[in-house]
């Protein structure tokens, strides 16, 4: 599982459908903290997943990826709209850095990592000194692996079998807060 239970950044990881977003949104709703950032939700039609939507906590929405999007950026059958990401998720992260007590980034995944602007915003959030609650892809990727290795980051693997335990860990982390001696900045995207 990650490093210290008092890390400033708590990132959930696991297979699709494990409940990472549900756990994050439930924790945010019960935290009593001013939260900002975004989460990602599925777009479904007649029970079939057709894409993903970015939902900033301020209520705006944009389609991140969809079977009907023509884009040079693709993950599986989905075309990825990096402009939607840059105009919705990135400002939500930056606004949370300046205005919120808790930064929500759900998720740091393959689709999101097509955007250098998104990666830069993630680094800014990690280096902000504020608590970050989010999710990160389970599989390997140079950027996400670098984020997972950061000394202020703790990762929790989520499965359907351990949701209650993970929920309790998140709740304790939100109540107790991070230790003050864990500040060490991560270099900007593309360096180090």
Number of C-alpha atoms within 10 A of each C-alpha: 10 17 15 16 21 19 24 27 29 28 28 26 23 19 14 12 11 17 16 28 20 14 20 21 18 14 17 21 12 10 15 11 13 13 22 25 28 28 22 20 17 16 16 11 9 6 7 9 12 16 21 20 18 23 21 23 18 11 8 12 17 18 22 28 29 22 16 12 17 13 13 9 15 18 12 6 13 20 20 27 23 24 15 17 25 18 13 21 32 24 17 24 25 19 14 24 26 13 13 18 16 21 30 30 27 27 25 22 16 18 20 21 17 16 18 14 19 23 20 16 22 22 17 19 23 24 20 16 18 19 25 27 27 25 25 24 20 17 12 10 13 7 15 18 14 13 22 19 13 16 18 27 23 22 24 21 19 23 17 12 9 11 17 13 11 18 17 12 15 24 18 13 19 23 12 11 15 20 13 10 8 15 15 12 15 17 12 14 17 9 6 7
